[in-house]
Amino acid sequence: MNLLTVSGSPHIHGDNSIKKIMYGVVFAMIPAILVSIYFFGLDAVKVLLISVIACMFFEWAIQKYLIKGPLTINDGSAMVTGILLAFNVPGNLPVWIIIIGAFVSIGIAKMSFGGLGKNPFNPALVGRVFLLISFPVQMTSWPKPNPLFAGKVLDAITGPTPLGNLKGELRGGRTVQDILEHGTKMIVDGKEVLYKIPDYVQELLGNMGGSLGEISAVALIIGAIYMLCRRIITWQIPVAYLGSVIVFTGILWLIDPNIYINPLFHLVTGGLMLGVFFMATDMVSTPMSPKGQLIFGLGCGVITVIIRVWGAYPEGVSFAILIMNAFAPLINKGFKPKRFGETLKI
Amino acid sequence: MKTFKLGGVHPAENKLSNNSPIQVLPIPKQVFIPVSQSLGAPSKPVVNKGDQVKVGQLIAKGEAFISSNIHSSVSGKVLKIDNITDQTDYPKQAIFINVEGDEWDENIDKSDKVKREITLSKDEIIRKIHEMGIVGLGGAAFPSHVKLMVPKGKKANLLIINGVECEPYLTSDYRLMLEKGEEILIGTTILMKGLGVNKAFIGIENNKPDAIKHLTDLAKDFEGIEVFSLKVKYPQGGEKQLIKALTNREVPSGKLPVEVGCVVNNVGTAFAVYEAVQKNKPLFERVVTVTGKSLKNPSNFLVRIGTHSSELVEKAGGLPDDTGKIISGGPMMGKALNMIDVPIVKGSSGVLLIEDSETERMAVKNCIRCANCISVCPMGLEPVLLAQYSEKEMFENAEKEHILDCMECGSCQYTCPSGRPLLDYIRLGKFKVGEIIRNRGKK
C-alpha cells in the first residue's frame, strides 16, 4: 500500500482560489470594457491591450529577473491591474505614457512591496495618480465619446468632463442652473463650440467625456452586482461610500443649490462608480472587518466630496481611496469583528 | 428557519452511507482497549494479565473527578497490558483481550424490549451514568456524569440534544435517530431528570428531514421535548453554535454552556444513557460510520470498543487502492491516522478514507487579505491575524486576540483562496498560549 498522508484538519478545501477571484473581477469588468469600446472605438482597444500586456510583462520580468521567485503571472491579478489602469486614463493617451503607468503600478506600487497581497495601496490608482501629476496635459485631454455606428463627424476631437466643466465655470462665478441650461462656449482646436453637460440618462449610459472605464454607471453596476453575488466584494464599502457621498452632497445642495449641484450628478459623473465598486473594494488594500469596511467607505466618500467641491482637482475619487488605503492598517487595529460571546447574552 | 448567525461554511455533504442501516460488526479475535478514552485523567486498570473477563465487566476505573470507567467489550482472556498507538498518535496504555465466545455480564438486560418507565432518582441516575462509563459520543468524549453535576451558583434550565451531525460524510447519528428514536427520547428524559430540568430541545439540520419527522412524531408522547429543524451550516454541531441557533443565548468567552443555563449532549450519548440506566449496559459499543468516495460499501456499524479500524474497512469492501489518507472522525475536524490499525474508542464517530487525488493540499500563496476567513469564523475571530501572530511567535498578542476561543472547526482554512495553513498555525499558537498561561499560574 502507498504511504498515508498525515496532516492537520480540515482535510477538505472549498473551491475558492485567487485565480477564481481575479478572473471573476475581470469578468465583472466586461460590460464596462464593451461600453468603452462602443464610445471610444479602437482607441479603447489599444489602451486596454497595451496596459494589460505592459502590466503582465513587468510582473513577469520582475519576478523572473529581479526576485527570481515563483512566477504568478497567470493568477490574473496583473490583468486586473492592467484593465483598471486603462479604465483610469483617457482613451487618447500616448502609448509610452501608458507603459510608464504600468511600470509604476506593477513595479513600484505592487512588486516592490512583495507582490500580490503585500501592497498597501491600490496599484492601478498609484499608477493613475502618478501619471496625473507627471503628465497633467495628456491625462486631462478627454476625447469626446463617438459612438460606433453613429456615422457622425464630430465638431471637435476632445472635450471636457462634466465635473471639470462644472468646477471651472463655478469658479468663474456662474450658477449651477446657468451652466446646466445654457452650456459653455469654449475654444477647442481653434474652433468655437458650445459644450453642454449631458443629461442624466446619457451620463448613466456613459455618453460623456471621461476616462475609459468610468463613463458608464450602468455597466459598472452590472459588474458590481455580479461580484456581490459571487461574494468577491462585500456590500459594506460600496454602501458606506455611496451613502456618505449622497448625504454630504445632499446637505450642501440643500444649503445652496446655486453653488452646489445635486447628489445625483455626483453619483453618475466622474470616476465615482468605478472607484466605489472596483477600486475601493480591492481586498488587499482595504480593511478586513465589516465595521472597518464601513469606516473605510465613509472616509472615502467624505474625502471625495471635499476634493470635488473645494479641492484643486475636479475629481477626488483616486486621492480619496489612496488616502484611506493608508489608514487601512490602523482601521484594522481599531475596528475588530464582533466576537462570539463578547457580551453575556441570556 | 433557525441557525447561528456568525460565520459558518457549507461544505459538500457527501453523506454516502445515509441509506445503510446500522449493521452489527462481527466480534473480532482480539481487542485493544485504551485506558484513556475520555477527556481528563486516564483510568486505572483493575484486571491483570491472564484474567478472564466478561462483556461489560469493569476493567479500568476512573478515579479522578473528570475521568470515566472502562468496561470490557468482549469476553475472553486478558493477554497483556501494554502501550499501543491510538488515533492521537501518542503511545497509550491499553488492555489487550483475546476473545473467547460472547458471554455477557449477567446484570445486563439483553432484551430488545423498550423500557420507558424511569425508576431511578436524580442522584441514582448520575451515579449510574458514572458507573457505566458514559462519555460524550459526539467526539470530545467528555464524561457525561460531570456535565450533569451543575457547579454551585449556576442553574441549568434547558437540556439540548445535538442531532446536527454537521460534519460531511458522517451518518452514525442520523441512522441512530431513525432506528433508535424512542430510546433516544427516553435517554433524553433520563438526562432531563438527572439534570433537574423540565425542558429539552433536540436540534437536527434540515438535510435529515426523515429524522426530524420521526423524532417530532415520537416526541408527542414525551413531556417537555421539542424537536427543531435547523438550516444546514457548518459548524452547527459546535456546542456554542447550537445553543446560539436554538436559544439565541451566547456562551461567554472561556465559559461553559451552563453559564447560560444550557447543557448539551449528543443523540448518541442520549442513547447510551438509555442503555446504561434502563438496561444496565455499560458503554462498550457504539455506531461508527465507515465511508469514503472509493470505498465499495460505505456503512454504519455497531462496533465493540477496541476493534481495529481495519476490520470495519474490510467489512465495508476493503481498503481501496487509491487511499491517500485515513481519518478518524469527519473531514473538517477529524484526525489523520498514520496507520489503519488503531482501535475504535468511545469518541470515534467515523473512519473516513480520502482518495489520493483529494489528499494533497493546494499550494500556499500570499494572503490577499480577502477577509473570507474572518467572515466565516463562527467565533468572530480574525484567523489571518492569529495565524500571523503564531507564525511570528507573538503569542501574547495572539492571547489578547482571543486565540483560545478558537474551537478548531477549520472553516477559515477550508475557505482560504490562497490555501494558507491557518489552522495549523492557530493550533500551534493555542498550544503555546496554554503553556504561557500555565507558567503564569506557577509564579
Interface residues (C-beta under 8 A of the other chain):
Chain A: M1 N2 L4 T5 V6 S7 G8 S9 P10 H11 I12 H13 G14 N16 S17 I18 K20 I21 T72 D75 G114 G115 L116 G117 K118 T234 M283 V284 T286 M288 S289 P290 K336 P337 K338 R339 F340 G341 E342 T343 L344 K345 I346
Chain B: L6 V9 P11 A12 D89 P168 K240 K244 N248 R249 E250 V251 P252 S253 K255 E259 V260 G261 L319 D321 T323 G324 K325 I326 I327 P331 M332 M333 G334 K335 A336 L337 N338 M339 I340 L352 I354 D356 E358 T359 E360 R361 M362 K365 N366 C367 I368 R369 C370 A371 N372 I374 S375 C377 P378 M379 G380 L381 E382 V384 E401 H402 D405 E408 G410 S411 Q413 Y414 T415 C416 P417 S418 G419 P421 L423 D424 R427
